Amino acid sequence: MRAIELTPERPTQRTVDLGERAVQAGFDTVFASHHYNNRDPFAALALLAEHTNEIRLGPGVTNPYETHPVTLASRVATLDELADGRAVFGVGPGDPSTLENLGLGERRGLRSVLESFKVAQELWAGERVDHDGTFTACDAGLNYDVGEIPVYVGGEGPHMCRMAAKHADGLLFNGSHPDDIAWAAERVEEGLDERPDEYGEFDFAAYASVSIAEDGAAAREAARPPVAFIAAGAPEPVLERHGLDGERADEIGEAITAGEFSTAFDRVSEAMIDAFCMAGTPETVEPRLRAVLEHADSIVVSSPLGPDLEEAIDLAGAVCDRCHPE
């Protein structure tokens, strides 16, 4: 998989236009991220389904808290129908900073993610479902036929990585640094040891923040917003792995939750950018991507992409061609 993430923070038609550009740049999958304070990703994905023929489409990632998991399964299945079987279900525990705004922060966890996609798979298989766990469903079913839809779990903790490798079709690991990807690859191998043979092949994808431009300084500056969100949600062992200040990361998270985004972005350090983003010119990004792909099967080029989005999509596509030709 050679994928790209488009953040629906811009008008929906603009996101669709960028998705079409991504097709021309050689990407085979478009994920649209999901945060309540941005536009609805499913609207953009539905329009992209009408404007494309081959590229796979899906939320990357959505969470099972803002929308009931049964309803979420139906939304993904509807997208799959619109896209003639090209949907991908990216699901994870969600961004802690934005979920706190909705009073949902305490509901984040591995069990809810696992239950949500297992129930979705049962519904897609035409079964009626009774479920009593992190959510409740009573004799729930879909009134239309659904094909098989790949499930990618978004996460970065050790248990989530192992769970994805054991139960899902792929992992979207939120990481851009080779050290983090190497660590995650070990957790994936642990999960694969318990994976039933009938589940088939597994795709370990580095969901990597990338900011690329011919102007390297501008690319690094554009990396501040996504790095702020990544740093705010990074577990303590990840911060320690890169020698980052945990108190500073907490301050960034508090500012994001309070809606003080400029403050949060200003608190991002150069070391955080190095740890959490492939930022710079194509000549800087390419060796970093090669190092990541020594451990991961696939790449998802994710936000911010770069200071100029069209240029960034083209440059990232060209780098991916050289590093990950298939």
URURLIN-V361835 format. One record per residue. N is the residue number from 1. PHI is phi as a letter, one per 20 degrees, with the letter a starting at -180 (none if undefined). OMEGA is omega in degrees with one decimal (none if undefined). Layout:
n | phi | omega
N | PHI | OMEGA
N | PHI | OMEGA
This chain:
n | phi | omega
1 | none | 172.7
2 | c | -168.9
3 | d | 175.5
4 | c | 174.9
5 | d | 172.8
6 | d | -178.3
7 | e | -177.6
8 | f | 176.2
9 | e | -178.9
10 | d | 179.4
11 | g | -172.1
12 | g | 179.7
13 | f | 176.8
14 | f | 177.6
15 | f | 178.4
16 | f | 178.6
17 | f | 178.6
18 | f | 176.6
19 | f | 176.9
20 | f | 176.3
21 | f | 179.4
22 | f | 176.2
23 | f | -179.8
24 | f | -179.2
25 | e | 173.9
26 | n | 176.8
27 | f | -177.2
28 | d | -179.2
29 | b | 172.9
30 | d | 170.6
31 | d | 173.6
32 | d | -177.2
33 | f | -174.3
34 | c | 170.0
35 | c | -173.5
36 | g | -174.9
37 | e | 171.1
38 | d | 179.3
39 | f | -175.9
40 | f | -179.3
41 | f | -177.6
42 | f | 176.5
43 | f | 178.9
44 | f | -179.0
45 | f | 178.0
46 | f | 177.6
47 | f | 177.5
48 | f | 177.9
49 | f | 180.0
50 | f | -173.6
51 | d | -179.1
52 | c | -177.2
53 | c | -171.4
54 | c | -173.4
55 | f | 178.2
56 | f | -172.4
57 | c | 175.6
58 | a | 173.4
59 | f | -177.9
60 | b | -6.4
61 | d | 171.8
62 | e | -178.7
63 | c | -175.8
64 | e | -177.3
65 | d | -178.3
66 | f | 178.0
67 | c | 178.2
68 | g | -176.4
69 | g | 177.6
70 | f | 176.6
71 | f | 178.9
72 | f | 177.5
73 | f | 179.4
74 | f | 178.4
75 | f | 178.6
76 | f | 178.9
77 | f | 176.8
78 | f | 175.8
79 | f | 179.5
80 | f | 177.9
81 | f | 179.2
82 | f | -175.7
83 | e | 178.6
84 | l | 173.8
85 | n | -176.9
86 | d | -176.5
87 | f | 172.5
88 | c | -178.5
89 | d | 173.6
90 | e | -174.9
91 | c | -179.3
92 | b | -175.6
93 | f | 175.3
94 | n | -179.9
95 | f | -175.4
96 | f | -176.2
97 | f | -178.2
98 | f | 178.3
99 | f | 175.6
100 | f | 178.7
101 | f | -176.6
102 | d | -178.5
103 | m | -174.8
104 | d | -175.2
105 | g | -177.0
106 | f | -177.3
107 | e | -178.8
108 | f | 177.4
109 | r | -177.6
110 | f | -173.3
111 | f | -179.0
112 | f | 178.4
113 | f | 180.0
114 | f | -179.0
115 | f | -176.1
116 | f | -177.5
117 | e | 174.5
118 | f | 176.9
119 | f | 177.4
120 | g | -179.8
121 | f | 176.8
122 | f | 178.8
123 | f | 180.0
124 | f | 178.6
125 | e | 177.0
126 | n | -178.5
127 | e | 169.0
128 | e | -166.4
129 | c | 164.9
130 | d | -177.2
131 | b | 177.2
132 | c | -177.7
133 | b | 175.9
134 | f | 170.9
135 | b | -176.8
136 | d | 172.3
137 | c | -177.8
138 | c | 179.1
139 | l | -179.0
140 | e | 177.8
141 | b | 177.6
142 | d | -176.6
143 | e | 177.9
144 | b | -176.7
145 | e | -178.9
146 | c | 174.8
147 | e | 177.5
148 | f | -179.2
149 | c | 179.6
150 | f | 178.6
151 | d | 174.5
152 | d | 178.9
153 | e | 175.5
154 | e | 180.0
155 | a | 179.9
156 | b | 177.6
157 | f | -176.6
158 | f | -178.1
159 | f | 179.5
160 | f | 178.0
161 | f | -179.7
162 | f | 179.6
163 | f | 179.5
164 | g | -178.2
165 | f | -178.8
166 | e | -167.6
167 | d | -170.5
168 | d | 177.5
169 | e | -180.0
170 | a | 176.0
171 | c | 170.3
172 | d | -174.8
173 | e | -177.7
174 | f | -178.7
175 | a | -178.2
176 | c | -175.6
177 | d | -179.0
178 | g | 179.9
179 | f | 178.8
180 | f | -179.4
181 | f | 177.6
182 | f | 178.1
183 | f | -179.4
184 | f | 179.8
185 | f | 177.4
186 | f | 178.8
187 | f | 177.6
188 | f | 179.1
189 | f | 177.5
190 | f | 178.4
191 | f | -179.5
192 | f | 177.7
193 | f | -178.7
194 | d | -176.0
195 | f | 176.6
196 | f | -177.9
197 | g | -175.1
198 | f | 178.5
199 | f | 175.9
200 | n | -175.2
201 | f | -178.7
202 | c | -177.4
203 | d | 177.1
204 | e | -175.4
205 | d | 172.3
206 | e | 178.6
207 | e | -163.4
208 | d | 171.7
209 | f | -178.1
210 | c | 172.2
211 | c | -170.9
212 | c | 178.2
213 | a | 173.7
214 | f | 174.5
215 | e | -174.8
216 | f | -179.8
217 | f | 178.0
218 | f | 178.3
219 | f | 179.7
220 | f | 178.7
221 | f | 179.3
222 | f | -178.1
223 | f | -173.5
224 | g | -177.8
225 | g | -179.6
226 | f | 178.8
227 | f | 177.3
228 | f | 180.0
229 | f | -179.8
230 | f | -178.8
231 | f | -178.5
232 | f | -177.9
233 | e | -175.7
234 | f | 176.2
235 | f | -178.1
236 | g | 179.1
237 | f | 178.3
238 | f | 177.6
239 | g | -179.9
240 | f | -179.8
241 | g | -177.9
242 | d | 178.7
243 | m | -177.1
244 | e | -177.0
245 | f | -179.0
246 | f | 179.0
247 | f | 177.8
248 | f | 177.4
249 | f | 177.3
250 | f | 178.7
251 | f | 177.7
252 | f | 179.2
253 | f | 178.6
254 | f | 178.9
255 | f | 178.6
256 | f | 179.8
257 | f | 179.9
258 | e | -178.7
259 | m | -180.0
260 | e | -170.7
261 | f | 179.5
262 | f | 177.5
263 | f | -179.7
264 | f | -177.1
265 | f | 179.4
266 | f | -178.4
267 | e | 178.4
268 | f | -179.0
269 | e | 176.2
270 | f | 179.1
271 | f | 177.3
272 | f | 177.5
273 | f | 179.2
274 | f | -175.9
275 | f | -167.0
276 | d | -180.0
277 | b | 167.4
278 | e | -170.8
279 | c | 176.7
280 | q | 178.9
281 | f | 175.2
282 | g | 179.9
283 | f | 176.7
284 | e | -174.8
285 | f | -173.4
286 | g | 179.2
287 | f | 176.9
288 | f | 179.1
289 | f | 177.5
290 | f | -179.6
291 | f | 177.8
292 | f | -177.4
293 | f | 169.7
294 | f | -176.6
295 | d | -176.2
296 | d | 177.3
297 | e | -170.5
298 | c | 179.0
299 | c | 168.4
300 | d | 177.4
301 | f | -172.0
302 | d | -174.3
303 | g | 18.1
304 | e | -174.1
305 | m | 178.1
306 | r | -178.8
307 | f | 174.3
308 | d | -169.2
309 | f | -180.0
310 | f | 178.3
311 | f | -177.7
312 | f | 179.3
313 | f | 179.9
314 | f | -178.8
315 | f | 179.6
316 | f | 177.3
317 | f | 179.7
318 | f | 177.5
319 | f | 178.7
320 | f | 177.3
321 | g | -177.6
322 | f | -175.0
323 | e | -170.9
324 | b | -169.9
325 | f | -178.4
326 | c | none
